[in-house]
Amino acid sequence: MTSIMIGTMVLCFALTISVAVSIGLAAILGIQAANAHMLISVKEMFNAINKFPLAAIPFFILAGNLMETGGISRRLVEFAKSIVGGVQGGLPMTCVLTCMIFAAVSGSSVATTFAIGAILIPALIKHGYPTPYAAALQATSAELGVIVPPSIPMILYGVSAEVSIGELFIAGFGPGLFIGLALMLFVYLWCKWKGWGKNDGDGRLSFGKATVQAGWALLMPVIILGGIYGGIFTPTEASAVAVFYALVVGMVIYREISVKDLFAILRKSVISSAVIMFIIANAGLFAFLLTRAGVPDAIGRWLEAVLQSPTMFLLGVNAVLFIIGMFIETSAAIIVLAPILAPVAMHFGVDPVHFGLVMVVNLALGMITPPFGVNLFAACTVARISLDRIVTQLVPFVLVVLACLMVVTYVPALSLTLRDLAYAK
């Protein structure tokens, strides 16, 4: 059964069939091969999405779309530009910083790519940056959308590995800030070397004016994250608060969302949510069948025998996850692999929260690596260029994030210090 499932999934990937359909078809054929009742598929697909924390996903997606349409994104860009936009290379640094702030509410890298990219990619091109560089920068910066909490992949890992989502969120701040600062330093030095961005400060608002203008937008992540860590509401409830706040700010305060805009916003959010939920349902069935077949235990025993130390285990897992992330969507990879790898990580003495951050950061790289990087497709759509044109510009960014991944992997204090302080008895 396992051979048929994995073989079918690989074949479907090779035929460029969508990830959700590939996984679902493989699972159905696995049920047939095991002569099991087909009702198992319906039951386990329903069980995979019948989890309260997953309700946060459609709400965070809707909040991101409301922020994009309601003018919140544009004001965040102006605020970030007022901070870092005055130096050479300030506009690319603005892109990274804005994505970090936007990520503190949206939880989605694709939403971040469209919301921020629609503003900054044309601005970068106007200031003389090559179009492929602008698209590569935006795709990489938007990756912070799933690293800086709240994060949809963190929710999925928490549900799959039975780890506290609140602990994952607070642990994500260290890696998120570290990777964001590393990217900002890199683009600053790169622009200095290339001689780009000498006029990036043109049209920049003063810090005070930009702060006043973006005041309501900046208050949003404070309310959401403050509410979560203050114990006022859960991460799932926070997603609904984010939607309500974005709707009120966009319609009543900024008045950039009209009633007629709501249908398009809701339609876009429903489609995005349905795609993710369909992947989760199929991946849940696939993971259930693999577990029943004893695959996680077999892989765990094999890893324990081959990788004798935590250092080698983390290195081996990172290598495998990096390759898997190139071909499998992040949500599906987490749902299938987290229940398999998290117990093995705990056997090696790796904190499950730390391991969750390693998985999320690693698989987030898959969003900016060909052939199936969703951020790349989104950025190319906004920049109106083909994927092959940005690969050369993308390589340095991937190397920077890979270097950051190694630090996150082997310096657990980066992830766990805030968690330990927040949850100290």
C-alpha positions, 0 to 999 in steps of 0.5 A: 500500500505504501509503495503504491501511494508514494509511487502514485504521488511522485508520478502525479507530481511528475505530470504536474498534477496539483498537489492536493489532487496528487496526494488525494489520488494516492491516498484513494489508491492506497485504500483500494490496495489495502481492500479497506472501505472507501468511507475511511476517506470521507471520515479522515478527510473530515477529521483532518479539517474538523479542528478548531485552530484551523478556523484561523486560516480563512480568517487570517487570509480574509484579514490580509485581503482586507488590509490590501484593499483597505489602504492599510498595506500602503500606509505600512509601506510609507511608515517603513520607508520613513524609517529605512528609506533614506539610505542607499538601498532604502527601498529594498529595505523598506520591502523587507521591513514592510513584509515583517510588519504585514506578516504580524497580522496576515500569517500568509506569504502569498497574501503578503506578496500580493498586498505589498508587491502590488505597491513596492514592485512598481516603485522599485522598477520606477527607481531603476531596480531591474524587474527580476531583482524586484520580483525576487526581493518581494518573493523572498521578503514575503516568506517572512509572512509564515515565519513572523507570527501569527503564521498559518504553517505554525498553526498547522504544525501545532495541530499536527504535532500536538504542540502549543500554538501560542508557544510556537507563535512567541518562539517565532519572533526570534527567527523572524526578526533575525531573518528580516534583519539579515535580509535588510543588511544583505540588500543594503550591502548588495545595493552599495556594491551594485550602485543601485538606489541612490535616490531611494529617499525621494518622496519619503515622508517624515517619520512623524507624519508617516506614523500618524498616517499609519497609526491605525494600521500599526495598532493592528498587530499590537492588538492582535499579538497583545491580545494573544500573549495577554491571554485576552483571546486565543490565536484562533479568536485573534484571527476573527478580531483581525478581520473585524479590525481590518474591516472597520479601519478599511470601511469606516476610518480610511474609507477605502473599502465600499460595500461593493468591494466586499464581494470580490474580497470575500470571493478571493478569500474563499477561493484561497481558503478552500485551496488550503483546506482541500490540501489539508483534507487530502494530506490528512487522509494520506498521513492517516494511511501512512501512520496505519501502515507503520511508516512513521515508526519505520522512518523513526527507527531508520533515522535513529540508526543512521543519524546517531546524534542530534546534530546529524539528525537536524542536518539530515532533516534540513537537507530532506526538507529543503528538497521536499519543499521544492516540490510539495506545498508547505501546508501539505508537507507539514501535515504529512511530515510533522507527525512523523518527524516531531517524535523522532526529534523529541527522542534526540532531545530536540524541543518540539517548539524549536523543531517546529520553527526549523520545519517552518523556516526550512519549508518556507524556503520552498516558497521561493525555490523553483519549480513550485515556489508559490511566492515566485508565481505570485511575484512574477504575476505582479511584476509581469515577467516569466519565472525563468528571468528571476532565478539568477537574482534569486540565488543570493537571497536563497543563500542568505535564508539558508545561512539563517536557517543553519543559525536557527537550527543550531542556536535553539536559544534564538527560538526558545528564549522568549518562549521560556521567559513567557512561560516561566513557572 
